[in-house]
Amino acid sequence: MIWEIRSARLEDSETLLPLWRAALDLHVELAPEFFRAPTAMVARAELARAVETTDRYRCLLVAVNEPDRIGGFITAAVFDTPKRPTMAPRRRAHVDQLFVVENRRRSGCGRALVDAAAKWARNLGAHALLLTAWAGNQEGERFYRTLGFRTVSQEMGLQISPKA
C-alpha cells in the first residue's frame, strides 16, 4: 500500500481525533500511574494544540492513502543536547507518539511515518531518532526493532509514598 505522508492540518481534526484518543487510551492502559484518560473535550484541545503548535522543530505527520482516510500519525520534536562539558553536542529528535489504526498495521503505514519523521529530523541536523516504548507495549517494541531501533537507555521506576 502506498502512503502519502504530510503535515496534519486543522481540517484533519475530526478524522484524527479517534486515533488521538486511541493513542491516549493505550498510554493509560500501559502506564496508569503516569497517564489519565482525557475527557472528549481535553482530547480535542490537546489535538488542536498539537496541530497548531507544529513548527520548524515540532511535527505532527499523518499517513493518508485515500482522500480523508488517515491510517496513522506521528509526533516528534528536535532537541539539542544540553551544553555541558561532559555531554557530546548532538541534535536529536524524539518521537512522542506513533499510532496506526489497527486494520492498517502491517501495511507499511508505521514504517512510512517513521521514515518521514527521520527525514524531517535529518533535514534539521538530527543525528538520532529516539522514542520511549512503555513497558508492556510488546507489539510496539517488536515493530521498532524491525526498523532498527535499539535500546539506548533504560528508565526504571520505584514507587514511593509521599511524606504525609
C-alpha positions as protocol buffer text, in pm:
chain_id: "A"
residue {
  index: 1
  type: MET
  ca { x: 0 y: 0 z: 0 }
}
residue {
  index: 2
  type: ILE
  ca { x: 127 y: 349 z: -85 }
}
residue {
  index: 3
  type: TRP
  ca { x: 105 y: 605 z: 195 }
}
residue {
  index: 4
  type: GLU
  ca { x: 121 y: 979 z: 144 }
}
residue {
  index: 5
  type: ILE
  ca { x: 282 y: 1140 z: 449 }
}
residue {
  index: 6
  type: ARG
  ca { x: 203 y: 1504 z: 514 }
}
residue {
  index: 7
  type: SER
  ca { x: 172 y: 1753 z: 797 }
}
residue {
  index: 8
  type: ALA
  ca { x: -158 y: 1740 z: 982 }
}
residue {
  index: 9
  type: ARG
  ca { x: -398 y: 2025 z: 914 }
}
residue {
  index: 10
  type: LEU
  ca { x: -674 y: 2168 z: 1129 }
}
residue {
  index: 11
  type: GLU
  ca { x: -930 y: 2024 z: 889 }
}
residue {
  index: 12
  type: ASP
  ca { x: -793 y: 1675 z: 973 }
}
residue {
  index: 13
  type: SER
  ca { x: -901 y: 1712 z: 1335 }
}
residue {
  index: 14
  type: GLU
  ca { x: -1233 y: 1526 z: 1319 }
}
residue {
  index: 15
  type: THR
  ca { x: -1078 y: 1233 z: 1132 }
}
residue {
  index: 16
  type: LEU
  ca { x: -767 y: 1234 z: 1350 }
}
residue {
  index: 17
  type: LEU
  ca { x: -946 y: 1264 z: 1686 }
}
residue {
  index: 18
  type: PRO
  ca { x: -1043 y: 893 z: 1725 }
}
residue {
  index: 19
  type: LEU
  ca { x: -681 y: 792 z: 1654 }
}
residue {
  index: 20
  type: TRP
  ca { x: -553 y: 1051 z: 1901 }
}
residue {
  index: 21
  type: ARG
  ca { x: -794 y: 917 z: 2166 }
}
residue {
  index: 22
  type: ALA
  ca { x: -688 y: 557 z: 2096 }
}
residue {
  index: 23
  type: ALA
  ca { x: -320 y: 651 z: 2142 }
}
residue {
  index: 24
  type: LEU
  ca { x: -401 y: 826 z: 2470 }
}
residue {
  index: 25
  type: ASP
  ca { x: -607 y: 527 z: 2586 }
}
residue {
  index: 26
  type: LEU
  ca { x: -315 y: 294 z: 2512 }
}
residue {
  index: 27
  type: HIS
  ca { x: -88 y: 510 z: 2727 }
}
residue {
  index: 28
  type: VAL
  ca { x: -342 y: 493 z: 3011 }
}
residue {
  index: 29
  type: GLU
  ca { x: -364 y: 114 z: 2974 }
}
residue {
  index: 30
  type: LEU
  ca { x: 15 y: 70 z: 2977 }
}
residue {
  index: 31
  type: ALA
  ca { x: 104 y: 323 z: 3247 }
}
residue {
  index: 32
  type: PRO
  ca { x: -197 y: 436 z: 3454 }
}
residue {
  index: 33
  type: GLU
  ca { x: 37 y: 577 z: 3718 }
}
residue {
  index: 34
  type: PHE
  ca { x: 159 y: 831 z: 3458 }
}
residue {
  index: 35
  type: PHE
  ca { x: -144 y: 890 z: 3234 }
}
residue {
  index: 36
  type: ARG
  ca { x: -512 y: 971 z: 3285 }
}
residue {
  index: 37
  type: ALA
  ca { x: -792 y: 911 z: 3038 }
}
residue {
  index: 38
  type: PRO
  ca { x: -887 y: 1251 z: 2897 }
}
residue {
  index: 39
  type: THR
  ca { x: -1240 y: 1372 z: 2852 }
}
residue {
  index: 40
  type: ALA
  ca { x: -1351 y: 1424 z: 2494 }
}
residue {
  index: 41
  type: MET
  ca { x: -1305 y: 1799 z: 2540 }
}
residue {
  index: 42
  type: VAL
  ca { x: -949 y: 1760 z: 2675 }
}
residue {
  index: 43
  type: ALA
  ca { x: -851 y: 1519 z: 2395 }
}
residue {
  index: 44
  type: ARG
  ca { x: -989 y: 1760 z: 2134 }
}
residue {
  index: 45
  type: ALA
  ca { x: -800 y: 2052 z: 2293 }
}
residue {
  index: 46
  type: GLU
  ca { x: -472 y: 1855 z: 2309 }
}
residue {
  index: 47
  type: LEU
  ca { x: -503 y: 1755 z: 1944 }
}
residue {
  index: 48
  type: ALA
  ca { x: -580 y: 2113 z: 1839 }
}
residue {
  index: 49
  type: ARG
  ca { x: -277 y: 2235 z: 2036 }
}
residue {
  index: 50
  type: ALA
  ca { x: -56 y: 1971 z: 1870 }
}
residue {
  index: 51
  type: VAL
  ca { x: -172 y: 2076 z: 1523 }
}
residue {
  index: 52
  type: GLU
  ca { x: -144 y: 2448 z: 1597 }
}
residue {
  index: 53
  type: THR
  ca { x: 200 y: 2433 z: 1764 }
}
residue {
  index: 54
  type: THR
  ca { x: 365 y: 2246 z: 1481 }
}
residue {
  index: 55
  type: ASP
  ca { x: 667 y: 2449 z: 1376 }
}
residue {
  index: 56
  type: ARG
  ca { x: 1019 y: 2403 z: 1247 }
}
residue {
  index: 57
  type: TYR
  ca { x: 1117 y: 2187 z: 1548 }
}
residue {
  index: 58
  type: ARG
  ca { x: 788 y: 2005 z: 1619 }
}
residue {
  index: 59
  type: CYS
  ca { x: 594 y: 1795 z: 1370 }
}
residue {
  index: 60
  type: LEU
  ca { x: 264 y: 1612 z: 1357 }
}
residue {
  index: 61
  type: LEU
  ca { x: 255 y: 1399 z: 1044 }
}
residue {
  index: 62
  type: VAL
  ca { x: -32 y: 1189 z: 914 }
}
residue {
  index: 63
  type: ALA
  ca { x: -38 y: 894 z: 675 }
}
residue {
  index: 64
  type: VAL
  ca { x: -311 y: 914 z: 411 }
}
residue {
  index: 65
  type: ASN
  ca { x: -389 y: 651 z: 148 }
}
residue {
  index: 66
  type: GLU
  ca { x: -708 y: 793 z: 4 }
}
residue {
  index: 67
  type: PRO
  ca { x: -887 y: 1127 z: 45 }
}
residue {
  index: 68
  type: ASP
  ca { x: -966 y: 1197 z: 411 }
}
residue {
  index: 69
  type: ARG
  ca { x: -854 y: 845 z: 513 }
}
residue {
  index: 70
  type: ILE
  ca { x: -588 y: 877 z: 782 }
}
residue {
  index: 71
  type: GLY
  ca { x: -419 y: 549 z: 872 }
}
residue {
  index: 72
  type: GLY
  ca { x: -191 y: 681 z: 1145 }
}
residue {
  index: 73
  type: PHE
  ca { x: 8 y: 969 z: 1284 }
}
residue {
  index: 74
  type: ILE
  ca { x: 343 y: 1050 z: 1441 }
}
residue {
  index: 75
  type: THR
  ca { x: 453 y: 1343 z: 1656 }
}
residue {
  index: 76
  type: ALA
  ca { x: 817 y: 1433 z: 1703 }
}
residue {
  index: 77
  type: ALA
  ca { x: 1037 y: 1717 z: 1821 }
}
residue {
  index: 78
  type: VAL
  ca { x: 1401 y: 1808 z: 1766 }
}
residue {
  index: 79
  type: PHE
  ca { x: 1624 y: 1890 z: 2064 }
}
residue {
  index: 80
  type: ASP
  ca { x: 1986 y: 1981 z: 2115 }
}
residue {
  index: 81
  type: THR
  ca { x: 2192 y: 1808 z: 2383 }
}
residue {
  index: 82
  type: PRO
  ca { x: 2232 y: 2035 z: 2688 }
}
residue {
  index: 83
  type: LYS
  ca { x: 2552 y: 2238 z: 2668 }
}
residue {
  index: 84
  type: ARG
  ca { x: 2763 y: 2066 z: 2931 }
}
residue {
  index: 85
  type: PRO
  ca { x: 3130 y: 1980 z: 2912 }
}
residue {
  index: 86
  type: THR
  ca { x: 3055 y: 1614 z: 2981 }
}
residue {
  index: 87
  type: MET
  ca { x: 2797 y: 1574 z: 2702 }
}
residue {
  index: 88
  type: ALA
  ca { x: 2857 y: 1525 z: 2332 }
}
residue {
  index: 89
  type: PRO
  ca { x: 2697 y: 1814 z: 2141 }
}
residue {
  index: 90
  type: ARG
  ca { x: 2436 y: 1642 z: 1927 }
}
residue {
  index: 91
  type: ARG
  ca { x: 2097 y: 1725 z: 1790 }
}
residue {
  index: 92
  type: ARG
  ca { x: 1839 y: 1451 z: 1822 }
}
residue {
  index: 93
  type: ALA
  ca { x: 1472 y: 1401 z: 1751 }
}
residue {
  index: 94
  type: HIS
  ca { x: 1229 y: 1233 z: 1986 }
}
residue {
  index: 95
  type: VAL
  ca { x: 910 y: 1061 z: 1875 }
}
residue {
  index: 96
  type: ASP
  ca { x: 642 y: 1148 z: 2129 }
}
residue {
  index: 97
  type: GLN
  ca { x: 359 y: 945 z: 1978 }
}
residue {
  index: 98
  type: LEU
  ca { x: 317 y: 698 z: 1695 }
}
residue {
  index: 99
  type: PHE
  ca { x: -19 y: 538 z: 1632 }
}
residue {
  index: 100
  type: VAL
  ca { x: -152 y: 331 z: 1343 }
}
residue {
  index: 101
  type: VAL
  ca { x: -514 y: 222 z: 1311 }
}
residue {
  index: 102
  type: GLU
  ca { x: -536 y: -149 z: 1387 }
}
residue {
  index: 103
  type: ASN
  ca { x: -662 y: -253 z: 1043 }
}
residue {
  index: 104
  type: ARG
  ca { x: -381 y: -52 z: 879 }
}
residue {
  index: 105
  type: ARG
  ca { x: -100 y: -218 z: 1076 }
}
residue {
  index: 106
  type: ARG
  ca { x: 143 y: -428 z: 870 }
}
residue {
  index: 107
  type: SER
  ca { x: 55 y: -220 z: 563 }
}
residue {
  index: 108
  type: GLY
  ca { x: 368 y: -4 z: 567 }
}
residue {
  index: 109
  type: CYS
  ca { x: 190 y: 288 z: 736 }
}
residue {
  index: 110
  type: GLY
  ca { x: 402 y: 291 z: 1055 }
}
residue {
  index: 111
  type: ARG
  ca { x: 726 y: 248 z: 862 }
}
residue {
  index: 112
  type: ALA
  ca { x: 630 y: 533 z: 628 }
}
residue {
  index: 113
  type: LEU
  ca { x: 556 y: 759 z: 925 }
}
residue {
  index: 114
  type: VAL
  ca { x: 885 y: 677 z: 1099 }
}
residue {
  index: 115
  type: ASP
  ca { x: 1079 y: 720 z: 774 }
}
residue {
  index: 116
  type: ALA
  ca { x: 916 y: 1061 z: 717 }
}
residue {
  index: 117
  type: ALA
  ca { x: 990 y: 1172 z: 1074 }
}
residue {
  index: 118
  type: ALA
  ca { x: 1351 y: 1057 z: 1037 }
}
residue {
  index: 119
  type: LYS
  ca { x: 1386 y: 1251 z: 710 }
}
residue {
  index: 120
  type: TRP
  ca { x: 1231 y: 1561 z: 871 }
}
residue {
  index: 121
  type: ALA
  ca { x: 1473 y: 1532 z: 1168 }
}
residue {
  index: 122
  type: ARG
  ca { x: 1775 y: 1464 z: 944 }
}
residue {
  index: 123
  type: ASN
  ca { x: 1696 y: 1779 z: 744 }
}
residue {
  index: 124
  type: LEU
  ca { x: 1716 y: 1974 z: 1072 }
}
residue {
  index: 125
  type: GLY
  ca { x: 2057 y: 1825 z: 1153 }
}
residue {
  index: 126
  type: ALA
  ca { x: 1950 y: 1550 z: 1393 }
}
residue {
  index: 127
  type: HIS
  ca { x: 2186 y: 1254 z: 1434 }
}
residue {
  index: 128
  type: ALA
  ca { x: 1937 y: 1018 z: 1601 }
}
residue {
  index: 129
  type: LEU
  ca { x: 1567 y: 945 z: 1627 }
}
residue {
  index: 130
  type: LEU
  ca { x: 1472 y: 833 z: 1977 }
}
residue {
  index: 131
  type: LEU
  ca { x: 1146 y: 722 z: 2134 }
}
residue {
  index: 132
  type: THR
  ca { x: 1009 y: 584 z: 2458 }
}
residue {
  index: 133
  type: ALA
  ca { x: 846 y: 241 z: 2445 }
}
residue {
  index: 134
  type: TRP
  ca { x: 641 y: 197 z: 2760 }
}
residue {
  index: 135
  type: ALA
  ca { x: 673 y: -133 z: 2944 }
}
residue {
  index: 136
  type: GLY
  ca { x: 408 y: -376 z: 2824 }
}
residue {
  index: 137
  type: ASN
  ca { x: 400 y: -249 z: 2466 }
}
residue {
  index: 138
  type: GLN
  ca { x: 548 y: -564 z: 2314 }
}
residue {
  index: 139
  type: GLU
  ca { x: 387 y: -508 z: 1975 }
}
residue {
  index: 140
  type: GLY
  ca { x: 539 y: -160 z: 1957 }
}
residue {
  index: 141
  type: GLU
  ca { x: 882 y: -281 z: 2072 }
}
residue {
  index: 142
  type: ARG
  ca { x: 886 y: -556 z: 1808 }
}
residue {
  index: 143
  type: PHE
  ca { x: 791 y: -305 z: 1541 }
}
residue {
  index: 144
  type: TYR
  ca { x: 1059 y: -55 z: 1647 }
}
residue {
  index: 145
  type: ARG
  ca { x: 1325 y: -326 z: 1648 }
}
residue {
  index: 146
  type: THR
  ca { x: 1233 y: -429 z: 1291 }
}
residue {
  index: 147
  type: LEU
  ca { x: 1301 y: -67 z: 1192 }
}
residue {
  index: 148
  type: GLY
  ca { x: 1646 y: -79 z: 1352 }
}
residue {
  index: 149
  type: PHE
  ca { x: 1575 y: 89 z: 1685 }
}
residue {
  index: 150
  type: ARG
  ca { x: 1793 y: -41 z: 1968 }
}
residue {
  index: 151
  type: THR
  ca { x: 1781 y: 14 z: 2343 }
}
residue {
  index: 152
  type: VAL
  ca { x: 1986 y: 325 z: 2423 }
}
residue {
  index: 153
  type: SER
  ca { x: 1898 y: 357 z: 2790 }
}
residue {
  index: 154
  type: GLN
  ca { x: 1652 y: 202 z: 3028 }
}
residue {
  index: 155
  type: GLU
  ca { x: 1440 y: 409 z: 3261 }
}
residue {
  index: 156
  type: MET
  ca { x: 1342 y: 233 z: 3582 }
}
residue {
  index: 157
  type: GLY
  ca { x: 1095 y: 343 z: 3846 }
}
residue {
  index: 158
  type: LEU
  ca { x: 1045 y: 286 z: 4215 }
}
residue {
  index: 159
  type: GLN
  ca { x: 705 y: 369 z: 4359 }
}
residue {
  index: 160
  type: ILE
  ca { x: 742 y: 560 z: 4685 }
}
residue {
  index: 161
  type: SER
  ca { x: 480 y: 710 z: 4913 }
}
residue {
  index: 162
  type: PRO
  ca { x: 495 y: 1085 z: 4963 }
}
residue {
  index: 163
  type: LYS
  ca { x: 563 y: 1203 z: 5316 }
}
residue {
  index: 164
  type: ALA
  ca { x: 238 y: 1285 z: 5493 }
}
